[in-house]
Amino acid sequence: MKKTTKIHTSAIILAAGNSSRMGENVRKQQISLLGESVLYRSVKSFSLSDKIDSIVVVTRADEIEWVSAELASFSKVCAIVPGGKTRAES
């Protein structure tokens, strides 16, 4: 009998940007679409997938508290970490 190994798949959501193309004082991740933040909707999509086992969210250090509260209902979110100065560093 062939042994099957389950592969653990994690999604990494990059949400540490400064939304510079959106204009001043706009946090794209916090914009509400149909009553849910853009970040919430993004994480919800990955969370509903049977192919995704865990989710890591990369955000700005000063938004970790907001992100933690916003995503508290998602059991697949295993870490919320601060991003780097650039997307590549994150």
N, C-alpha and C positions, 0 to 999 in steps of 0.2 A: 504494500500500500504506500502510495506517495505521500510524504509529509508536506503539508502546506504551511508556509510561514506567512503570518500576517505582517504586512508592512505598515508601519506607523507613519501617517502623513500629517505634517504640520503646515498651517498657513501662516504667513507673516504679513500682517497688514501694516503698511508704511503710512503713518498718519502724523508725521512730525514736521511736515512742511509748514511754511509760513504763509501760504495762500497768496503769494505776491501778485499773481495774475488776477485775483478776485478783487483787488483794491485794498485800501487801508482799513485796518480794524475789522477785517472779515476773517473769521475762522471757518474755513470750508467744512471742516469735520463737524462743526456744530450747527450748520445750517439745517433747518427743519424741512423735510420733505414728507408730506402727508402725515405729519405728527411724529416723525422719527428723525433723529439726526442722521446726517450722511454717514457718519461713522457707525452708528447703530445698525443702519440698513446694510452696510457692507459686511459687518461682522455677522449679522443675522443670516445673510446669504451663505457664508461659509459654514456657519454653525448648523444649518439645515442639511448640509451635504453629508451623505453617508461615507464619502471618500475622505473627509477631513476628520482627524482624531483630536487635534488640539490647535489652538490659535494663539499666536504671539502678536501683540499690538505694540508697535513702536510709535511713541508720541513725544511731544516736547516735555521736558522735565517739569515745567510749570503747569502742565495739563494732566499729569498722572492722576491726581485726585479726582478731577472731573471725569476722566476716561474710566477710572475704576468704578465710580458710581454709575455712570452711563451704561456700562457693560456688565454690571453685577449679576444680571439674570442669565448670563451665558456660561454654562458649565464647561464648555470647551476652551474658554479663554484661560490659559494656564500662566500667562505672564504679560505684564504691561511694563515696558522698559523705555528708558529715555533714548532718543535718537541722537545721531551725531550732527555735526554742522552741515553736512550734505547728505543727500540720499545715499550716495555710495558709502559714506561713513556709517550710516544707520544700518 
